[in-house]
Amino acid sequence: MARSSQIIDVLKHELRAQGINYRELAERLSLSESTVKHMFSSKNFSLKRLDLICEILGVEISDLVRRYEARTPRMEQLSLEHEKLLVSDAPLLLVAYCVVNQWSIHDILKRYNLSEPECIRCLAQLDRMKMIDLLPENKIKLLVSSNFTWHRNGPIEQFFRREAQDRFLSGSFSGDHATRVVKIGDLSEKSILQLIDRIDNVGELYDELSSDDSKQPFGTRHGTSMVLAIRKWEFHAFKAFQR
């Protein structure tokens, strides 16, 4: 949820957009113009008064929140220094993974053996890194874009190759909720580019489904990894027979 002061900023923008000045608003609220000006300068509103102004504008408070969030800049990539910080601090990396997947602090503490002070330490660090906005009562507002990516060959990708890639690919892909497809052959450069485009589309679909499923009950979601890759490559053993 956006902070109340940020909601007031959106409210002022909406008043300007509808051509309603403080004098006209004061008349509709049966208040003096100076009282209305003080309300906006101090950003001190009762919920009842905020509801009345929203009624005048023909909007809901939830509409103001959505408009604020639509205007909020979203981070698309961390700095290399912040990626290094994540991989050097296992609890921080874990909490970063959780918040990117829309977990609450309650969800994190329920699933993982972290103390609440340790979890809050990590959330405060992610707030300083501008990945989240840590709100009162430890509520979390995610600030990363849906197009968020890690640096190519950066600390996070290197960490994945070193710590997870072999373990992930060598595991079992049997069962209804797992699959592995391996294709090896000869392709033209045009065909390779077509496949890369399809792979990018599947990656976007994963992000869309992950975003949609974040609204599902916590216990119905499962940690799920997907690796999509293609490049010019052949078995090393074949190279010995090349002319």
C-alpha positions in Angstrom: 0.0 0.0 0.0 1.3 3.5 -0.9 2.0 5.8 2.0 -0.7 8.4 2.8 1.4 11.3 1.7 1.9 9.7 -1.7 -1.9 9.2 -2.0 -2.4 12.9 -1.3 0.1 13.8 -4.1 -2.0 11.6 -6.5 -5.2 13.3 -5.2 -3.8 16.8 -6.0 -2.9 15.6 -9.5 -6.4 14.3 -10.0 -7.9 17.6 -8.8 -5.8 19.5 -11.3 -6.7 17.1 -14.1 -10.4 17.7 -13.4 -10.0 21.5 -13.2 -11.1 21.7 -9.5 -9.2 24.3 -7.5 -9.0 24.7 -3.7 -11.8 27.3 -3.6 -14.2 25.1 -5.5 -13.3 22.1 -3.4 -13.8 24.1 -0.2 -17.3 25.1 -1.3 -18.2 21.5 -2.0 -16.9 20.4 1.4 -18.5 23.3 3.2 -15.1 24.4 4.5 -13.0 27.5 4.2 -10.4 27.7 1.4 -7.6 28.2 4.0 -8.7 25.0 5.8 -8.5 23.0 2.5 -5.1 24.5 1.7 -3.8 23.6 5.1 -5.1 20.0 4.7 -3.1 19.6 1.5 0.0 21.3 2.7 0.1 19.3 5.9 -1.1 16.1 4.1 -3.3 15.5 7.2 -6.7 14.0 6.2 -9.3 12.0 8.0 -10.5 8.9 6.2 -14.0 10.4 6.1 -12.8 13.6 4.4 -10.7 11.6 2.0 -13.7 9.6 1.1 -15.7 12.8 0.5 -13.1 14.2 -1.9 -12.9 10.9 -3.8 -16.7 11.0 -4.1 -16.5 14.6 -5.6 -13.8 13.3 -8.1 -15.8 10.2 -8.9 -12.9 7.8 -7.9 -12.2 5.3 -5.2 -9.2 5.3 -2.8 -8.1 2.1 -4.5 -8.0 4.0 -7.8 -5.6 6.5 -6.3 -3.4 3.7 -5.1 -3.3 2.1 -8.5 -2.5 5.4 -10.1 0.3 6.0 -7.7 1.8 2.6 -8.3 1.5 3.1 -12.1 3.6 6.3 -11.7 6.2 4.8 -9.5 9.5 4.1 -11.4 10.4 0.4 -11.4 13.9 -1.0 -11.2 14.9 -3.1 -14.1 18.4 -4.1 -13.0 20.5 -3.9 -9.8 24.0 -2.5 -9.9 26.9 -5.0 -10.0 27.8 -4.0 -6.5 24.4 -4.9 -5.2 24.4 -8.3 -7.1 27.8 -9.0 -5.3 26.2 -8.1 -2.0 23.3 -10.5 -2.6 25.5 -13.5 -3.4 27.8 -12.8 -0.4 24.9 -12.9 2.1 22.8 -16.1 1.9 19.9 -14.8 4.0 19.7 -11.6 2.0 19.7 -13.6 -1.3 16.9 -15.8 0.1 14.8 -12.9 1.2 15.3 -11.1 -2.1 14.1 -14.2 -4.0 11.0 -14.3 -1.8 10.0 -10.6 -2.2 10.5 -10.7 -5.9 8.0 -13.5 -5.9 5.5 -11.4 -3.9 6.0 -13.1 -0.5 5.1 -11.3 2.8 7.3 -11.4 5.8 4.8 -13.8 7.4 5.2 -16.2 4.3 9.0 -16.0 4.6 9.1 -16.8 8.4 6.5 -19.6 7.9 8.6 -21.4 5.2 12.2 -20.7 6.2 14.2 -20.9 9.5 15.0 -17.2 9.8 14.5 -15.1 12.9 12.2 -12.1 12.6 15.1 -9.6 13.3 17.3 -11.3 10.7 14.4 -11.1 8.1 13.8 -7.5 8.9 17.5 -6.8 8.6 17.4 -8.2 5.1 14.2 -6.3 4.2 15.8 -3.1 5.4 18.9 -3.8 3.2 16.6 -4.5 0.1 14.9 -1.2 0.9 18.2 0.6 0.8 18.9 -1.1 -2.5 15.6 0.2 -3.8 14.3 -3.3 -4.6 11.4 -2.7 -2.2 9.7 -0.1 -0.2 9.5 -1.3 3.4 6.3 0.1 4.9 5.0 0.3 8.4 4.3 -3.1 10.1 6.9 -4.6 7.7 4.6 -4.6 4.7 6.5 -4.9 1.5 6.0 -2.9 -1.7 7.9 -4.4 -4.6 9.8 -1.8 -6.7 11.3 -4.1 -9.4 9.9 -4.1 -12.9 8.2 -7.1 -14.5 11.2 -6.9 -17.0 13.7 -7.1 -14.2 16.9 -8.9 -15.3 20.2 -9.9 -13.8 23.5 -8.7 -15.4 24.7 -11.1 -18.1 27.6 -13.1 -16.7 27.2 -11.0 -13.6 27.5 -12.1 -9.9 24.0 -13.7 -9.8 24.4 -15.6 -13.1 27.9 -16.8 -12.0 26.4 -17.9 -8.7 23.7 -19.9 -10.5 26.3 -21.6 -12.7 28.5 -22.4 -9.8 26.0 -23.4 -7.2 22.8 -24.5 -9.0 23.0 -25.2 -12.7 24.6 -28.7 -12.6 22.4 -29.7 -9.6 19.3 -28.5 -11.3 20.0 -30.2 -14.7 21.2 -33.5 -13.2 18.0 -33.9 -11.2 14.9 -35.9 -12.2 12.5 -34.4 -14.7 9.9 -37.2 -14.4 6.3 -36.7 -13.2 3.4 -34.5 -14.3 5.0 -31.2 -13.2 8.4 -31.5 -14.8 9.8 -31.9 -18.3 13.1 -31.7 -20.1 13.5 -31.3 -23.8 17.0 -31.7 -25.4 17.4 -31.1 -29.2 20.7 -31.4 -31.0 21.0 -30.8 -34.8 22.0 -28.4 -37.5 20.1 -25.1 -37.9 20.5 -22.0 -40.1 21.2 -18.7 -38.4 17.7 -17.6 -39.4 16.2 -20.6 -37.6 18.3 -20.0 -34.5 16.9 -16.4 -34.4 13.4 -17.7 -34.7 13.9 -20.1 -31.8 15.5 -17.3 -29.7 12.3 -15.2 -30.3 10.1 -18.1 -29.2 12.2 -18.7 -26.1 11.9 -15.1 -25.1 8.2 -15.4 -25.5 8.1 -18.4 -23.2 10.2 -16.5 -20.6 7.6 -13.6 -20.8 4.8 -16.2 -20.3 6.6 -17.5 -17.2 6.7 -13.9 -15.7 3.0 -13.4 -16.5 2.0 -16.6 -14.8 4.2 -16.0 -11.8 2.6 -12.5 -11.4 -0.9 -13.9 -11.7 -0.2 -16.8 -9.3 1.2 -14.4 -6.7 -2.5 -13.7 -5.9 -3.1 -17.4 -5.1 -3.0 -18.7 -1.5 0.6 -19.1 -0.3 0.4 -22.8 0.2 -0.8 -23.5 -3.4 2.4 -22.1 -5.0 5.7 -24.1 -5.4 9.3 -23.0 -6.0 9.7 -23.7 -9.7 12.8 -23.1 -11.9 12.9 -23.0 -15.7 16.1 -22.8 -17.8 15.8 -22.0 -21.5 19.0 -21.9 -23.6 20.2 -22.3 -27.1 23.6 -21.6 -28.8 25.9 -23.0 -31.5 27.4 -26.1 -29.9 28.3 -29.7 -30.5 29.6 -32.6 -28.4 33.3 -32.1 -27.5 33.9 -35.8 -28.4 33.0 -35.0 -32.0 35.7 -32.4 -32.4 38.4 -35.1 -32.5 36.9 -36.2 -35.9 36.7 -32.8 -37.6 38.8 -32.2 -40.7 
